[in-house]
């Protein structure tokens, strides 16, 4: 019984993060969805493409259920899953992510939590390379949560929109945000005075 509860709970949280990540693209121009927004070139559409690849590998290859999507060999990974080329459309990448969900969900639904798996890109000397569905669900959920958080910060930097779900988004009150920022800035300056 606890296995079913754990599996359902983890799976629903993964679904939540998937939706949140895609929501961060809503209403953005092609440029804003793709452009590098950090020193390491992190971008919103690239995060979606990356998570599609992560899920395809972990819920596919790890359990000998290869993704129906074409993927380069993991040994040949070159970081190209972190950004969209000019030839890849937003719809193609979102479609890839949604189809990967279907494949991942089938793996999750069909296997028990203790189903054995093997992660070939983790060092063989690590006992964790021989794993199970429960551990992989936790791992992928952590990746998904991490990148949904990145997407939230990136989107906030673009146009101020924040939140986990569209239905909970509130109107942006620029005056209230400015006052709140000033309050935090004042506290920071008081704690660590700037020396000239």
Buried (B, 14 or more C-beta within 10 A) or exposed (E): EEEEEBBEEBBEBBEBBBBBBBBBBEEBEEEBBBBEBEEEEBBBBBBBBBBBBBBBBBBBBBBEBEBEBEBEEEEEBEEBBBBBEEEBEBEEBBEBBEBBBEBBBEBBEEBEBEBEBEBEEBEEEEEEBEBBBBBBBEBBBEBBBEBBBBBBBBBBEBEEBBBBEEEEEEEEEEEEEEEEEEEEEEEEEEEEEEEE
